[in-house]
Amino acid sequence: MLKFPEQFIFGTATAAHQIEGDNKSNDWWYYEQIGRLPYKSGKACDHWRLYKEDIELMASLCYRGYRFSIEWARLYPQEGKKDYNAIERYNEILRILDSKGITPMITLHHFTLPLWFLKKGGFVKEENLKYWEKYVETIRDEIKGARYIATFNEPMVYVVSGYIEGQWPPFKKSIRLASKVEANILRAHAIAYDILKDRFKVGIVKNIPIFLSSSNKKKDLKFAKKADDVFNFNFLDALWNGKLKAIYRNYKTPKSNVDFLGVNYYTAYEVKYVPNPLKLFFQVELANMGRKTDMGWCVYPEGIYKAIEKVSRYERPIFITENGIATTDDEWRIEFIVKHLQYLHRAIKDGYDVRGYFHWSFMDNFEWDKGFSPRFGLVGIDYNTFQRQPKRSAYIYGEISKTKEIKEEILDRYGEV
């Protein structure tokens, strides 16, 4: 049996655009409608209407934490025009969570932007941060009942997908623009931290993929570390030292802080040296460890320990803010959860300050440019009727959350030997 600390939070996570539906004022919705993106979110999970039912279900499953995002474009659907009904809806969600004993964690930016903000240049232009500042002040002054706030979700995923690979809005392929956005997100975090720090515990959520060397060759080992630095740690280092080593150039950014670090962990990559300066001399591919998830990712449970170990250098409390698997094989999902929690438990036992685990995701949802096919949820969704159906994994994870332990029979069946 594995016992977790009494104050440890077992919860779930979602993102606004992926579950709410009808986010008609943001950039993703716009590009979905004009056909630039392959799928339309539409009603998504219809959570904007069914939020009470969803929170009731969370409570019945004994989940004790819920990480969700606020849709900036709902609060400010037009420049300078605040939607007080949307503010009240988010406050009602927070009130219900509190009444059910569920600890909320809010994310302020989870990949989407108000369309009007993007049309002004979004985070490419430093002068646009005045609009972000107004949004954050609204959060401080009008959102009630939150304790934890994450400013950004996976900033480097946003930078790479939107400004280097050009697969997500705004579909740019420019290392120069990507570097400017990375620097301005650091500036935006510093602004938000200063505004919010007196009322909330403020952090940031960073995706920490594990970069493995493809061989023991000196150059492969060297560039595996470089990939780690470029994607993971140059950004995080700059939070404190104000010196961003971006891909295109170096930037001075404000020195800031976090009260906690959110770690999203899913998979591992292999890095190989290639003699091509246009690729920064390394090639990154998904690691091959046998069976792949429906996202094409390998499953590497030990990586969650390594991710915790890596970010512990910053000496801040850690939350696992996302960890999950896209599969229709729910037995595999149970195995995934149990094995990752085994390594998380080992990290706690080894002295790392991990405060909670938010499984991705509470329910099946709209998976960005992959549509509705990937099934990450503990709770299944019938997208024709929006009926919620907890899977067996939902109940097993709920028992872990309720008792703060993984029982021997579950470890024997699903755990790592």
Secondary structure by P-SEA (a helix, b strand, c coil): ccccccccccccccccccccccccccaaaaaaaacccccccccccccccaaaaaaaaaaaacccbbbbbbcccccccccccccaaaaaaaaaaaaaaaaacbbbbbbcccccccaaaaaaccccccccaaaaaaaaaaaacccccccbbbcccaaaaaaaacccccccccccccaaaaaaaaaaaaaaaaaaaaacccccbbbbbbbbbbbbbccccaaaaaaaaaaaaaccccccccccccccccccbbbbcccccccbbbbbbcbbbbbbbcccccccccccccccccccccccbbbbcaaaaaaaaaacccccbbbccbbbbbccaaaaaaaaaaaaaaaaaaaaaaccccccccccccccccccccccccccccccccccccbbbbcaaaaaaaaaaacccccaaaaaccccc
